[in-house]
């Protein structure tokens, strides 16, 4: 489990936001549920090289 935040830049407002949520026992809501992903009509995978 990772508890650190998104930004390594200490001046960013997101530098410690995830750590603060974790310390309060809170979580970020998932962006998409499994049902929403499965309901998408044409899922595709893009491979970047």
N, CA, C and O atoms as CSV, one atom per row, in Angstrom:
chain,resi,resn,atom,element,x,y,z
A,1,UNK,N,N,0.843,-1.158,0.000
A,1,UNK,CA,C,0.000,0.000,0.000
A,1,UNK,C,C,0.895,1.229,0.000
A,1,UNK,O,O,1.831,1.329,0.793
A,2,UNK,N,N,0.602,2.154,-0.887
A,2,UNK,CA,C,1.359,3.392,-0.953
A,2,UNK,C,C,0.561,4.497,-0.286
A,2,UNK,O,O,-0.637,4.636,-0.532
A,3,UNK,N,N,1.207,5.269,0.542
A,3,UNK,CA,C,0.500,6.335,1.251
A,3,UNK,C,C,1.003,7.715,0.877
A,3,UNK,O,O,0.537,8.714,1.425
A,4,UNK,N,N,1.932,7.783,-0.033
A,4,UNK,CA,C,2.455,9.102,-0.386
A,4,UNK,C,C,1.575,9.772,-1.436
A,4,UNK,O,O,0.710,9.142,-2.044
A,5,UNK,N,N,1.817,11.044,-1.628
A,5,UNK,CA,C,0.975,11.832,-2.513
A,5,UNK,C,C,1.511,11.852,-3.928
A,5,UNK,O,O,2.542,11.249,-4.228
A,6,UNK,N,N,0.795,12.557,-4.799
A,6,UNK,CA,C,1.104,12.537,-6.216
A,6,UNK,C,C,2.328,13.360,-6.588
A,6,UNK,O,O,3.081,12.957,-7.475
A,7,UNK,N,N,2.548,14.472,-5.956
A,7,UNK,CA,C,3.610,15.370,-6.384
A,7,UNK,C,C,4.828,15.301,-5.477
A,7,UNK,O,O,4.706,15.299,-4.252
A,8,UNK,N,N,5.995,15.245,-6.087
A,8,UNK,CA,C,7.246,15.307,-5.330
A,8,UNK,C,C,7.643,16.756,-5.075
A,8,UNK,O,O,8.575,17.022,-4.316
A,9,UNK,N,N,6.939,17.690,-5.704
A,9,UNK,CA,C,7.220,19.113,-5.549
A,9,UNK,C,C,6.588,19.595,-4.241
A,9,UNK,O,O,5.364,19.615,-4.117
A,10,UNK,N,N,7.405,19.978,-3.279
A,10,UNK,CA,C,6.879,20.374,-1.968
A,10,UNK,C,C,6.046,21.653,-2.024
A,10,UNK,O,O,5.329,21.947,-1.068
A,11,UNK,N,N,6.115,22.417,-3.105
A,11,UNK,CA,C,5.300,23.625,-3.251
A,11,UNK,C,C,3.918,23.315,-3.841
A,11,UNK,O,O,3.044,24.182,-3.861
A,12,UNK,N,N,3.720,22.089,-4.317
A,12,UNK,CA,C,2.451,21.700,-4.926
A,12,UNK,C,C,1.381,21.468,-3.861
A,12,UNK,O,O,1.678,20.946,-2.787
A,13,UNK,N,N,0.129,21.857,-4.156
A,13,UNK,CA,C,-0.944,21.568,-3.204
A,13,UNK,C,C,-1.219,20.057,-3.081
A,13,UNK,O,O,-1.922,19.636,-2.162
A,14,UNK,N,N,-0.682,19.256,-3.981
A,14,UNK,CA,C,-0.888,17.805,-3.956
A,14,UNK,C,C,0.298,17.064,-3.347
A,14,UNK,O,O,0.351,15.834,-3.379
A,15,UNK,N,N,1.244,17.814,-2.795
A,15,UNK,CA,C,2.462,17.207,-2.249
A,15,UNK,C,C,2.165,16.230,-1.109
A,15,UNK,O,O,2.795,15.175,-1.027
A,16,UNK,N,N,1.231,16.560,-0.244
A,16,UNK,CA,C,0.957,15.700,0.911
A,16,UNK,C,C,-0.521,15.343,1.054
A,16,UNK,O,O,-0.929,14.812,2.087
A,17,UNK,N,N,-1.318,15.623,0.041
A,17,UNK,CA,C,-2.762,15.437,0.177
A,17,UNK,C,C,-3.162,13.983,0.428
A,17,UNK,O,O,-4.029,13.720,1.261
A,18,UNK,N,N,-2.554,13.055,-0.266
A,18,UNK,CA,C,-2.920,11.648,-0.080
A,18,UNK,C,C,-2.452,11.129,1.271
A,18,UNK,O,O,-3.138,10.322,1.898
A,19,UNK,N,N,-1.301,11.580,1.718
A,19,UNK,CA,C,-0.798,11.183,3.023
A,19,UNK,C,C,-1.724,11.686,4.121
A,19,UNK,O,O,-1.999,10.968,5.083
A,20,UNK,N,N,-2.206,12.916,3.979
A,20,UNK,CA,C,-3.130,13.476,4.965
A,20,UNK,C,C,-4.441,12.690,4.994
A,20,UNK,O,O,-4.971,12.411,6.070
A,21,UNK,N,N,-4.967,12.331,3.820
A,21,UNK,CA,C,-6.186,11.510,3.772
A,21,UNK,C,C,-5.961,10.176,4.474
A,21,UNK,O,O,-6.780,9.750,5.289
A,22,UNK,N,N,-4.849,9.519,4.156
A,22,UNK,CA,C,-4.540,8.214,4.744
A,22,UNK,C,C,-4.439,8.306,6.260
A,22,UNK,O,O,-4.922,7.426,6.972
A,23,UNK,N,N,-3.814,9.366,6.754
A,23,UNK,CA,C,-3.639,9.503,8.198
A,23,UNK,C,C,-4.970,9.689,8.917
A,23,UNK,O,O,-5.072,9.410,10.111
A,24,UNK,N,N,-6.005,10.165,8.189
A,24,UNK,CA,C,-7.351,10.316,8.761
A,24,UNK,C,C,-8.220,9.084,8.492
A,24,UNK,O,O,-9.403,9.069,8.833
A,25,UNK,N,N,-7.628,8.047,7.876
A,25,UNK,CA,C,-8.376,6.835,7.574
A,25,UNK,C,C,-9.314,6.995,6.399
A,25,UNK,O,O,-10.304,6.272,6.290
A,26,UNK,N,N,-9.010,7.944,5.510
A,26,UNK,CA,C,-9.847,8.190,4.338
A,26,UNK,C,C,-9.134,7.722,3.072
A,26,UNK,O,O,-7.919,7.522,3.064
A,27,UNK,N,N,-9.907,7.552,2.007
A,27,UNK,CA,C,-9.374,7.083,0.729
A,27,UNK,C,C,-9.918,7.928,-0.403
A,27,UNK,O,O,-10.974,8.549,-0.278
A,28,UNK,N,N,-9.206,7.948,-1.485
A,28,UNK,CA,C,-9.684,8.599,-2.696
A,28,UNK,C,C,-10.679,7.655,-3.356
A,28,UNK,O,O,-10.419,6.457,-3.470
A,29,UNK,N,N,-11.803,8.181,-3.786
A,29,UNK,CA,C,-12.806,7.365,-4.468
A,29,UNK,C,C,-12.242,6.899,-5.808
A,29,UNK,O,O,-11.617,7.671,-6.536
A,30,UNK,N,N,-12.472,5.626,-6.119
A,30,UNK,CA,C,-12.028,5.105,-7.413
A,30,UNK,C,C,-12.644,5.919,-8.542
A,30,UNK,O,O,-13.799,6.336,-8.453
A,31,UNK,N,N,-11.891,6.142,-9.585
A,31,UNK,CA,C,-12.383,6.942,-10.692
A,31,UNK,C,C,-13.504,6.222,-11.447
A,31,UNK,O,O,-14.509,6.833,-11.812
A,32,UNK,N,N,-13.324,4.935,-11.674
A,32,UNK,CA,C,-14.327,4.143,-12.383
A,32,UNK,C,C,-14.546,2.835,-11.626
A,32,UNK,O,O,-13.596,2.237,-11.120
A,33,UNK,N,N,-15.799,2.397,-11.554
A,33,UNK,CA,C,-16.080,1.109,-10.928
A,33,UNK,C,C,-15.862,0.002,-11.956
A,33,UNK,O,O,-15.795,0.266,-13.156
A,34,UNK,N,N,-15.753,-1.223,-11.483
A,34,UNK,CA,C,-15.576,-2.361,-12.394
A,34,UNK,C,C,-16.781,-2.476,-13.332
A,34,UNK,O,O,-16.617,-2.789,-14.511
A,35,UNK,N,N,-17.981,-2.227,-12.822
A,35,UNK,CA,C,-19.196,-2.293,-13.646
A,35,UNK,C,C,-19.168,-1.230,-14.748
A,35,UNK,O,O,-19.585,-1.503,-15.874
A,36,UNK,N,N,-18.688,-0.037,-14.441
A,36,UNK,CA,C,-18.608,1.019,-15.448
A,36,UNK,C,C,-17.606,0.651,-16.547
A,36,UNK,O,O,-17.844,0.912,-17.727
A,37,UNK,N,N,-16.510,0.056,-16.155
A,37,UNK,CA,C,-15.499,-0.353,-17.139
A,37,UNK,C,C,-16.063,-1.439,-18.045
A,37,UNK,O,O,-15.900,-1.371,-19.263
A,38,UNK,N,N,-16.725,-2.442,-17.467
A,38,UNK,CA,C,-17.295,-3.533,-18.258
A,38,UNK,C,C,-18.429,-3.067,-19.158
A,38,UNK,O,O,-18.662,-3.661,-20.211
A,39,UNK,N,N,-19.139,-2.013,-18.760
A,39,UNK,CA,C,-20.268,-1.511,-19.547
A,39,UNK,C,C,-19.828,-0.661,-20.731
A,39,UNK,O,O,-20.642,-0.367,-21.606
A,40,UNK,N,N,-18.551,-0.256,-20.780
A,40,UNK,CA,C,-18.069,0.568,-21.882
A,40,UNK,C,C,-18.185,-0.235,-23.180
A,40,UNK,O,O,-17.724,-1.375,-23.226
A,41,UNK,N,N,-18.783,0.320,-24.229
A,41,UNK,CA,C,-19.090,-0.459,-25.432
A,41,UNK,C,C,-17.891,-0.986,-26.211
A,41,UNK,O,O,-17.986,-2.057,-26.810
A,42,UNK,N,N,-16.797,-0.295,-26.224
A,42,UNK,CA,C,-15.648,-0.747,-27.016
A,42,UNK,C,C,-14.344,-0.501,-26.253
A,42,UNK,O,O,-13.597,0.425,-26.569
A,43,UNK,N,N,-14.085,-1.329,-25.259
A,43,UNK,CA,C,-12.815,-1.138,-24.529
A,43,UNK,C,C,-11.636,-1.415,-25.435
A,43,UNK,O,O,-11.705,-2.285,-26.304
A,44,UNK,N,N,-10.574,-0.696,-25.244
A,44,UNK,CA,C,-9.375,-0.868,-26.059
A,44,UNK,C,C,-8.145,-0.684,-25.184
A,44,UNK,O,O,-8.184,0.025,-24.179
A,45,UNK,N,N,-7.072,-1.321,-25.571
A,45,UNK,CA,C,-5.799,-1.175,-24.907
A,45,UNK,C,C,-4.825,-0.544,-25.886
A,45,UNK,O,O,-4.720,-0.976,-27.034
A,46,UNK,N,N,-4.119,0.468,-25.435
A,46,UNK,CA,C,-3.127,1.129,-26.282
A,46,UNK,C,C,-1.750,0.888,-25.670
A,46,UNK,O,O,-1.521,1.192,-24.500
A,47,UNK,N,N,-0.853,0.351,-26.453
A,47,UNK,CA,C,0.506,0.089,-26.002
A,47,UNK,C,C,1.390,1.225,-26.466
A,47,UNK,O,O,1.490,1.498,-27.662
A,48,UNK,N,N,2.036,1.890,-25.513
A,48,UNK,CA,C,2.960,2.992,-25.836
A,48,UNK,C,C,4.382,2.489,-25.690
A,48,UNK,O,O,4.717,1.807,-24.722
A,49,UNK,N,N,5.185,2.821,-26.627
A,49,UNK,CA,C,6.598,2.406,-26.577
A,49,UNK,C,C,7.493,3.604,-26.502
A,49,UNK,O,O,8.715,3.459,-26.453
